[in-house]
């Protein structure tokens, strides 16, 4: 297996990466997307990282799962912190 993590980790101050994570979390928040959707295929790495970090889930109740990625409370918190960081990095 080849590691895909950068030396600074997935959440460094790289504006492009931060925006990509924000897009994934925002889409899951506004309109949960299917696991096999085109969006999920294109953003697979970012979705995987978010899911591993507890920011996205397929679980809708204890031991009950769906086929749509949904944002968690941790994901909402992280998305809000990304809003601030992106604004600062982009000079806004």
N, C-alpha and C positions, 0 to 999 in steps of 0.2 A: 504494500500500500504506500502510495506517495503522499506525504503531507501536503496540504494546500494552504496552510496557515502562513501568513507573512511573519517575519521576525518580530514585528511590532504587535502582532495579534490582529484579529479582524476588526477591532474597534479603535484603531489609531486615528490620528487626525487627518486622514486622507479624505478630502472633501468628496471625491467621486465615490469612494466606498461608503461613506456616511450617507450620501444621497441614495445609493442603492439599497441600503438597509432601511432607510426611511420609506422608500417606495414600497418595499415588501410589507412593512408593518402598516403603512397607511392603507394599502389595498386590502389587507386582511381585516383591518378595522372597519373600513367603509363597506366592503363587499367581499366576504370570505370567498376564497377561490378554490376550485377543485384541485385535488392532488395531481391529476394528470392533465391539467389545463396547459395551454401553450405558455401562459405566464409562469406557471410552476416549473415547467421545463427550462425556460430561459433563466429563471432566478433560482435554480436548484441549490446552488452553493449557499447563497444568502439565506434561503429558507431553511436549509439544514442547520446552519449556524444559529439562526434565531430559535429553531425548535430545540436544539441542544441546550441553549441558554434559557429555555423556559419562556420565551417570548411569543411563541406560536404553539398551537396545539390542535390536535384532531379530536381530543376528548371533550365531549359535551356534558357528560355526567360521569360519576364513578363507574368505570368499566363499560362506558357507552361511548362509541366513537363514530365519527362521521367521515366523509371523504372531502371535506372542505377545511382548509387551513383557517384558523381563527386566532385573533390576537388575544393574549392574556393580559392580566393587570400589569404584570412586569413588562410586557411588550408596550403597553400604553405609556407607562412611566419612561421607558427607554426612548420611545418615539418622541415624547415631549422634551427629553434632554437632547435628543438629536436636533429638534427644532431650534433650540437655543445655540447649540454648537455650530450648526450649519449657518445660522444667521451671523454669528461672530466671525466664522472663517471666511464667509463671502463678503464681509465688510458691511453687513446690514444692520 
